[in-house]
Amino acid sequence: MKGLKKMLRRVLWVTAPAALLAGLASCSGGVDPANTARAPEVATAEDQPAASSDSSLTAAASGQDLTVLFSRVWRMTQAPSEPAPGSIYVFLPNGTFLQTSCVETYALSGWTVDKDAPNVLKVSENGQVALTAEILELTNTTLRLRQTLVRSGDTQEVTLSAMEDEFICPDLPR
């Protein structure tokens, strides 16, 4: 059984991230459509404020283009406390957010773009905004967020890297 489980995990992670995203996007079970966030509304270039002079903010973080955000699987590489092994975020263009790790159960929730601050994402759970994530940097390889929990107001800065290679969660001791 352990060999089968390991083989299934390997098959899952060998496929391209695009296949993972496509599979998640097509899933109909597990997420209540009434609680799923609407597709993010990204304003056109003429609706956007002038680009920031801060060179760490890319066009995407300025709200001009979020395509790179939902075309990657993002692996957490830096957080104030040690992130769970293999922590990943996946933002789908339909407003679905997947968060999981090698040791945690996955969570599907919704995300939207704050219309008043296009570099701020709102992540919802059970139809309520649970956290906001200000995009500090968004490139093809790096996603840096300032996350604020709505209920407590706790804020932390996290850095994620685009997953380019195959990744398989290691077998962990039980």
Phi, psi and omega in degrees: 000321181295321178295320178296317179299317179295319179295318179297318177298318180297317179298319180300314186273348178285327180295154182297148176307329179297323178293321176299314180297317180297319179296317179294321181294330183271351179295135177249344181268156173092337179239124178286117182304331179293334181259359181280135181293150175287160178304140182297140177261112179255121183291156178285168184302323182289343178273353188270149173290163178301147182298144180291150177281349178289114187293343179284342177271120179272177178303323181294317180292337177279000178091008184276327182202120179253012183306316181296331180300313183258020173248013182224157165261127187254124179255129181292127181244341180208132177209162180303322174247162182299118179290154176301144181304133177070024180296127179228153173238141173226121176256116178267148182296343179276005178094013177265138179238127177248130176230129180201176175205181179288343185238359182242155173289143180290156177229129174253129177216191181246158175219150176219168175262134177292120184296331181274342180219089188295355174260014179243127177259143176246123179255126184252147172228129181054039177079001180242142177294122181261325178207156172246149180226108177278126179282113178269328178206136177215111176232184177296339184240344187228137172232117178243125185235148167252106184264135178234122175285127186295314185295315185263339184081001179297137181236141174213150178257131180232151177238134178236151178241143177293133179280118181259330186247168175301144176218131177235127177300136179288155172293125182257146178297144180263000000 
